[in-house]
Amino acid sequence: MANADVRPDNITYSTLISCANRCNYQDAAMAWFDRMHEAGCVPDVVTYSTMIDVYGKMGKYDEAIALYERVKQAGWKPDKVTYGTMVRLFGRAGYIRAAVSIFEEMKGSGVQPDAIVYNIMIACLGRAGRMGHALKVFEEMEREGVKPNAVTLSTVMETYSRCGNVMEGLEVFQRLRQGVACDVIVYNAVLKMCREAGLASEAEQYLREMTESGHQPNDWTYRNMISVYAKKGMAVEAHRTFSQMVEAGYQIDVMAYTSLLQAYGNAKEYNKVQEILDEMTSVNCAPDERLCCVILNLLDSCDTDEELGILRSCLRMCSSTMDTIVGQIFEENLVLRELRGELQSLLSDITEEAHKPICNSLMQLSWHKGDRNHSFQLLSLFRVLGVYTGLQTKSPTMWSLHLRSLSTGAAHCALLSWLSSVRYAIKEGQELPGRIIIETGVGNQLNADEFRLIVVISSLLKECSSPFKECADRKDWLEASGVDVTQWLESTSLDLPTVNTN
């Protein structure tokens, strides 16, 4: 074009910018955008939408927002693509309120979101942990008659999985799958839900459907199926799938080994657990925190001293520090100073995201196998070390206990500790606020919590004749009035730990 003395126009520049962005050459896209301005070409809606996406991919969120606001003030009306880009951009940046605001602005301006925009909005809310809001957006999508696609199915299945409503999610899948060409990603999302619900036969059925429709399993398909069998203790089936994964040429990593190890552990074939761990080390596959959690949970479920010895040996192979901590938990007298030092060493050696899962497993083991007085001391220590933050909150109108993401052992211990502090406050003459809330969320502790945590905690409180009932508008809340809780704690003989007032 240059040799022929043909000047590029805005279509030429927009095409070059779009191509550079699609090829992930964002710097080149910015350079072409600058040249477009220098040439006096006026960007159109496609160019602006693309550049907003370019800034977003580069993490330049302020520039993207500034460009969006500037062109809007100039009278430009965003289209469906631009709105979707802005929702995705705010979602990536973690600005969920802004993403929701743009989504509502889009509808208010008369631009109807399509499946792509709805998918982006659902995914953003799901990643932010706002599962209820994400599912409401999905319900709105259905009401508006927007036809779901394969991305919708996989996104919605992931959302149901994260909020613990696996069975409801599978029902939605059965209803929506008609007319949607399901791909491997969708089937893997469904297999993941089957894994979390322990639905082995259903997972096998979906796997057959997937292969019969012409889709070959990928590495995540094999991983999900091994995990399904692992949760049910179906060691033979898990090992067969593990071998199929090897034969298919996929790389076997610590995640696959962990699931296979868990399968034999849940089948109580602890010698095979040792063999798998030996095989891992022989191929230089290093154990990680998740594998340590699995072994800790197997320790919680073993029955004999011999089994305990085998699993302690496995734990030492993975982490000598963790084995030392377990040994201290089982001792008659807990030396907090020594335990604190070991825990600090352990937490400094593992990733921050693994802190709570590891501590959940240690609390589970302590609560079920050790001295429960040690468990209360352990809980207090974890709070001091910053693992269990925000367990208790207070406002003038509401006191709350937040058990979400705890194992059942940790939640049980935290509940009794909290009730003890509430009873102490009453004895000290404090008047409780109008609402007393226990937030449970969903218990996903691997190999331990088969039920929603609210079921476990509700049963415990019912046995204690407590006034707590399920909240009408929040299914994961238990609620009682301050007056009822005061009367109950003043009259009950419930054995609670001593409150440390120092």
C-alpha positions in Angstrom: 0.0 0.0 0.0 2.8 2.4 0.9 4.7 1.7 -2.3 1.5 2.3 -4.3 1.0 5.6 -2.4 -2.3 4.3 -1.1 -3.1 5.8 2.3 -4.6 3.5 5.0 -8.0 4.5 6.1 -9.8 3.7 9.4 -10.9 0.3 8.2 -7.2 -0.6 7.5 -6.0 0.6 10.9 -8.9 -1.1 12.7 -8.1 -4.4 10.9 -4.5 -4.2 11.8 -5.3 -3.4 15.5 -7.8 -6.2 15.7 -5.4 -8.7 14.1 -2.6 -7.7 16.5 -4.9 -8.1 19.5 -6.1 -11.5 18.4 -2.5 -12.6 18.0 -1.7 -11.3 21.5 0.6 -8.6 20.1 -1.0 -5.9 22.3 2.1 -3.6 22.1 1.7 -3.7 18.3 -2.0 -2.9 18.6 -1.2 0.2 20.7 1.4 1.3 18.2 -1.1 1.0 15.3 -3.7 2.9 17.3 -1.2 5.7 17.8 -0.4 5.8 14.1 -4.1 5.9 13.3 -4.4 9.1 15.3 -1.3 10.5 13.7 -2.8 9.8 10.3 -5.9 11.7 11.2 -8.2 8.7 10.9 -11.2 8.7 13.3 -11.6 5.4 15.2 -15.0 3.7 14.9 -16.9 1.6 17.4 -15.0 -1.6 16.4 -11.6 0.2 17.0 -12.6 1.6 20.4 -14.0 -1.8 21.5 -10.8 -3.5 20.4 -8.6 -1.0 22.2 -10.5 -1.3 25.4 -9.9 -5.0 25.2 -6.2 -4.4 24.5 -5.8 -2.2 27.6 -7.6 -4.9 29.6 -5.3 -7.7 28.4 -2.3 -5.6 29.3 -3.7 -4.9 32.8 -4.0 -1.2 32.0 -7.5 -1.0 33.5 -7.4 2.7 34.3 -6.5 3.5 30.6 -9.3 1.2 29.4 -11.9 2.9 31.7 -10.6 6.4 30.8 -11.0 5.6 27.1 -14.5 4.2 27.6 -15.6 7.3 29.5 -14.0 9.7 27.1 -15.7 8.3 24.0 -19.0 8.0 25.8 -18.8 11.7 26.7 -18.2 12.4 23.0 -21.6 11.0 22.2 -20.4 7.5 21.2 -22.9 4.7 22.1 -21.3 1.4 23.2 -22.6 -1.6 21.4 -23.0 -5.2 22.6 -19.4 -6.1 22.0 -18.1 -3.1 23.9 -20.4 -3.7 26.9 -19.2 -7.3 27.0 -15.6 -6.2 26.8 -16.1 -3.8 29.7 -17.8 -6.4 31.9 -14.9 -8.8 31.2 -12.4 -6.1 31.9 -13.9 -5.2 35.2 -14.2 -8.9 36.1 -10.5 -9.5 35.4 -9.6 -6.5 37.6 -11.8 -7.7 40.4 -14.1 -4.7 40.2 -17.3 -6.7 40.5 -19.6 -3.8 41.4 -18.4 -2.0 38.3 -19.0 -5.0 36.1 -22.5 -5.3 37.5 -23.1 -1.6 36.9 -22.0 -1.8 33.3 -24.2 -4.9 32.8 -27.2 -3.0 34.2 -26.2 0.1 32.1 -26.2 -2.0 29.0 -29.8 -3.2 29.6 -30.9 0.3 30.6 -29.6 1.7 27.3 -31.8 -0.8 25.4 -29.0 -3.1 24.3 -30.1 -6.7 24.9 -27.2 -8.9 26.2 -26.6 -12.0 24.2 -25.3 -15.4 25.4 -21.7 -14.2 25.2 -22.3 -11.2 27.6 -24.4 -13.3 29.9 -21.6 -16.0 30.0 -19.1 -13.3 30.9 -21.2 -11.9 33.6 -22.0 -15.3 35.2 -18.3 -16.2 35.0 -17.2 -12.9 36.6 -19.6 -13.3 39.5 -18.7 -17.0 40.0 -15.0 -16.3 40.2 -15.7 -13.6 42.7 -17.6 -16.1 44.9 -20.9 -14.4 44.4 -22.6 -17.7 43.4 -26.2 -16.6 44.3 -25.9 -13.5 42.1 -24.4 -15.6 39.3 -27.3 -18.0 39.3 -29.8 -15.1 39.3 -28.2 -13.7 36.2 -28.5 -17.2 34.6 -32.2 -17.3 35.6 -32.6 -13.8 34.0 -30.9 -15.2 30.8 -33.5 -17.9 30.6 -36.4 -15.5 31.3 -35.2 -13.3 28.5 -35.2 -16.2 26.1 -31.5 -16.1 25.4 -30.5 -19.5 24.2 -27.6 -21.0 26.1 -24.5 -22.4 24.4 -21.8 -24.8 25.4 -19.9 -22.1 27.2 -23.1 -21.3 29.2 -23.4 -24.9 30.3 -19.8 -25.2 31.4 -19.9 -21.8 33.2 -23.2 -22.6 35.0 -22.1 -26.1 36.0 -18.9 -24.6 37.5 -21.0 -22.1 39.4 -23.3 -24.8 40.8 -20.3 -26.8 41.7 -18.7 -23.9 43.6 -21.8 -23.2 45.6 -22.3 -26.8 46.5 -25.6 -27.3 44.7 -24.4 -30.2 42.7 -27.6 -32.2 42.3 -29.5 -29.0 41.3 -26.8 -28.3 38.8 -27.1 -31.7 37.2 -30.8 -31.2 36.9 -30.2 -27.9 35.1 -27.7 -29.7 32.8 -30.3 -32.4 31.9 -32.9 -29.6 31.1 -30.6 -27.4 29.1 -28.5 -29.9 27.2 -31.2 -30.5 24.6 -30.3 -28.5 21.5 -26.8 -27.6 22.8 -23.7 -29.3 21.2 -21.9 -30.3 24.3 -18.1 -30.5 24.0 -15.3 -32.0 26.1 -15.2 -28.8 28.3 -18.9 -29.2 29.2 -18.6 -32.9 29.9 -15.6 -32.3 32.1 -17.6 -29.7 34.1 -20.3 -32.3 34.6 -17.8 -35.0 35.5 -16.4 -32.6 38.1 -19.8 -32.2 39.7 -20.2 -36.0 39.8 -16.8 -36.2 41.4 -17.8 -33.8 44.2 -21.2 -35.6 44.8 -19.6 -39.0 44.7 -21.8 -40.1 41.7 -19.6 -42.8 40.1 -22.3 -44.6 38.0 -23.6 -41.2 36.7 -20.0 -40.1 35.8 -19.5 -43.4 33.9 -22.8 -42.7 32.0 -21.7 -39.2 31.0 -18.3 -40.5 29.9 -20.0 -43.0 27.6 -22.2 -40.3 26.2 -19.2 -38.1 25.6 -17.2 -40.8 23.7 -20.3 -42.0 21.8 -20.8 -38.4 20.5 -17.3 -38.4 19.1 -15.4 -36.6 21.8 -12.2 -38.2 23.0 -11.3 -37.9 26.7 -8.5 -35.4 27.5 -6.3 -35.2 30.6 -8.9 -33.5 32.7 -11.5 -36.2 31.8 -9.1 -38.8 33.1 -8.3 -36.8 36.2 -12.0 -36.3 37.0 -12.8 -39.9 36.6 -9.9 -41.0 38.8 -11.1 -38.5 41.4 -14.7 -39.9 41.2 -13.5 -43.4 41.9 -11.1 -42.1 44.6 -13.8 -40.5 46.6 -15.8 -43.8 46.5 -12.8 -45.9 47.4 -13.1 -47.7 44.0 -9.3 -48.4 43.8 -9.4 -50.9 40.9 -11.4 -48.6 38.7 -9.2 -45.6 39.6 -6.0 -47.6 38.8 -7.5 -48.7 35.5 -8.3 -45.1 34.5 -4.9 -44.0 35.7 -3.3 -46.6 33.3 -5.6 -45.5 30.5 -4.3 -41.9 31.0 -0.7 -43.1 30.8 -1.5 -45.1 27.6 -3.2 -42.0 26.1 0.2 -40.2 26.4 -0.8 -37.7 29.0 1.7 -36.5 31.6 1.2 -38.0 35.0 1.6 -35.4 37.7 1.2 -35.1 41.5 -2.5 -34.5 41.1 -3.1 -37.8 39.3 -0.9 -39.7 41.8 -2.8 -38.0 44.7 -6.2 -39.1 43.5 -4.9 -42.7 42.9 -3.4 -42.7 46.4 -6.6 -41.4 47.9 -8.6 -44.2 46.1 -6.5 -46.9 47.8 -6.6 -45.0 51.1 -10.4 -44.8 51.0 -10.4 -48.5 50.2 -8.2 -48.9 53.4 -5.4 -50.5 51.3 -2.8 -48.6 53.1 0.2 -50.7 51.9 -0.8 -49.7 48.4 -0.8 -46.0 49.5 2.9 -46.6 50.6 3.7 -48.2 47.2 2.2 -45.3 45.2 4.1 -42.8 47.2 7.3 -44.8 46.6 6.6 -44.9 42.9 6.0 -41.1 42.9 9.4 -40.4 44.5 11.1 -42.9 42.1 10.0 -40.8 39.1 10.9 -37.5 40.9 7.3 -36.4 41.4 7.4 -34.4 44.6 4.4 -34.5 47.0 2.5 -31.2 47.4 0.2 -29.8 50.0 -2.9 -31.4 48.6 -1.4 -34.9 48.9 -0.5 -34.0 52.5 -4.1 -33.1 53.2 -5.2 -36.5 51.8 -2.8 -38.4 54.1 -4.0 -36.3 57.1 -7.6 -37.2 56.2 -6.7 -40.8 55.9 -5.1 -40.7 59.3 -8.4 -39.4 60.6 -10.2 -42.5 59.1 -7.8 -45.3 59.9 -8.7 -47.8 62.6 -5.6 -49.6 64.0 -2.2 -48.6 65.3 -0.6 -50.6 62.4 -2.6 -48.5 59.9 -1.7 -45.3 61.8 2.0 -46.3 61.6 1.9 -46.9 57.8 0.3 -43.5 57.2 2.6 -41.7 59.6 5.5 -43.1 57.6 3.9 -41.8 54.4 3.4 -38.4 56.0 7.1 -38.2 57.0 8.1 -38.9 53.4 6.0 -35.8 52.4 6.7 -33.5 55.3 8.7 -34.3 58.4 7.5 -31.0 60.0 3.8 -32.0 59.5 4.5 -35.4 61.0 6.1 -33.8 64.0 3.0 -31.6 64.5 0.7 -34.7 64.2 2.8 -36.4 66.9 2.4 -33.4 69.2 -1.3 -33.4 68.7 -1.5 -37.0 69.8 0.6 -36.4 73.0 -1.0 -36.2 76.4 0.4 -32.8 77.2 0.5 -30.2 74.4 3.5 -27.8 74.6 2.1 -24.7 72.8 5.5 -23.0 72.4 7.0 -25.9 70.6 3.8 -26.5 68.5 3.7 -22.8 67.5 7.3 -23.0 66.3 6.6 -26.1 64.2 3.4 -24.5 62.8 5.2 -21.3 61.8 7.8 -23.4 60.1 5.2 -25.4 58.2 3.2 -22.4 57.1 6.3 -20.6 55.9 7.2 -23.6 53.7 3.8 -24.0 51.9 1.8 -21.7 49.7 -0.6 -19.3 51.4 -3.6 -20.8 49.7 -2.8 -24.1 51.3 -2.8 -22.7 54.8 -6.5 -23.2 55.6 -6.8 -26.7 53.9 -3.8 -28.0 55.9 -5.1 -26.5 59.1 -8.6 -27.8 58.4 -7.2 -31.3 58.1 -5.1 -30.9 61.3 -8.2 -29.7 63.2 -10.2 -32.6 61.8 -7.6 -35.0 63.0 -7.2 -33.4 66.4 -11.0 -33.3 67.0 -11.6 -36.9 66.1 -8.4 -38.7 67.1 -6.7 -36.5 69.7 -7.6 -34.7 72.9 -10.4 -32.2 72.2 -8.9 -29.8 74.7 -5.9 -29.7 72.4 -8.3 -28.8 69.5 -9.4 -25.6 71.3 -5.8 -24.7 71.9 -5.0 -25.5 68.2 -7.9 -23.3 67.0 -6.7 -20.4 69.1 -3.2 -20.8 67.8 -4.4 -20.9 64.1 -6.3 -17.7 64.7 -3.2 -16.0 66.2 -1.1 -17.1 63.2 -3.7 -15.5 60.9 -5.1 -18.7 59.3 -8.6 -18.4 60.7 -9.4 -14.8 60.4 -12.8 -13.2 60.6 -14.4 -16.2 62.3 -16.4 -13.9 64.6 -17.9 -10.5 63.8 -20.0 -8.1 65.9 -22.2 -5.1 65.1 -24.8 -3.3 67.2 -27.5 -5.3 65.6 -25.9 -8.7 64.9 -23.3 -11.1 66.2 -22.1 -13.7 63.7 -20.0 -16.8 63.5 -18.5 -17.6 60.1 -17.9 -21.3 59.6 -17.8 -21.2 55.8 -14.8 -23.2 54.3 -14.0 -25.0 57.6 -13.9 -28.8 58.0 -16.5 -30.3 60.3 -14.0 -30.8 63.1 -12.8 -27.2 62.8 -16.4 -25.9 62.6 -17.5 -28.0 65.6 -14.6 -26.7 67.7 -15.1 -23.1 66.5 -18.8 -23.2 67.3 -18.3 -24.4 70.9 -15.5 -21.9 71.4 -17.8 -19.1 70.2 -20.7 -20.1 72.3 -18.4 -20.1 75.3 -17.4 -16.5 74.5 -21.1 -15.5 74.1 -22.0 -17.1 77.4 -19.1 -15.3 79.1 -20.3 -12.0 77.6 -23.8 -12.7 79.1 -22.3 -13.4 82.5 -20.4 -10.1 82.3 -23.7 -8.3 81.9 -23.6 -7.6 78.1 -26.9 -7.5 76.3 -26.9 -9.5 73.1 -28.1 -7.8 69.9 -31.3 -8.7 68.1 -29.8 -11.2 65.7 -27.3 -14.0 66.4 -26.2 -15.6 63.1 -24.2 -18.8 62.3 -23.0 -18.8 58.7 -22.1 -22.3 57.5 -21.7 -22.2 53.7 -20.8 -25.6 52.3 -18.3 -28.1 53.7 -16.0 -29.4 51.0 -13.4 -31.0 53.2 -11.9 -33.8 51.1 -12.8 -37.3 52.2 -14.5 -36.1 55.4 -17.5 -33.9 54.9 -20.1 -35.7 52.8 -22.9 -33.3 53.8 -23.5 -29.6 53.7 -21.9 -28.1 56.8 -25.3 -26.6 57.7 -26.7 -30.1 58.2 -23.9 -31.1 60.5 -24.1 -27.9 62.6 -27.9 -27.9 62.7 -27.9 -31.5 64.0 -25.4 -30.6 66.7 -27.4 -27.5 67.8 -30.6 -29.5 67.8 -29.1 -32.1 70.1 -28.3 -29.2 72.5 -31.9 -27.9 72.3 -30.7 -24.6 71.0 -33.0 -21.9 69.6 -31.2 -21.7 66.2 -33.3 -22.3 63.1 -32.6 -22.1 59.4 -32.9 -18.5 58.1 -35.8 -18.0 55.8 -33.9 -15.9 53.2 -30.4 -17.4 53.5 -30.2 -21.2 53.3 -26.7 -21.2 54.6 -27.5 -19.2 57.8 -28.8 -20.4 61.2 -30.4 -17.6 63.2 -31.8 -17.0 66.7 -32.7 -13.8 68.6 -30.4 -12.5 71.2 -33.1 -13.0 73.9 -33.5 -16.6 73.0 -29.8 -17.3 72.9 -29.4 -15.6 76.3 -32.1 -17.7 77.9 -30.7 -20.9 76.4 -27.1 -20.4 77.4 -28.2 -19.4 80.9 -30.2 -22.5 81.4 -28.2 -25.2 79.4 -25.6 -27.5 81.0 -23.7 -27.6 77.7 -20.0 -28.3 78.4 -18.1 -25.4 76.8 -14.4 -24.6 76.8 -13.1 -22.0 79.2 -12.7 -18.5 77.7 -9.2 -17.0 77.8 -9.7 -13.4 78.9 -6.0 -12.5 78.8 
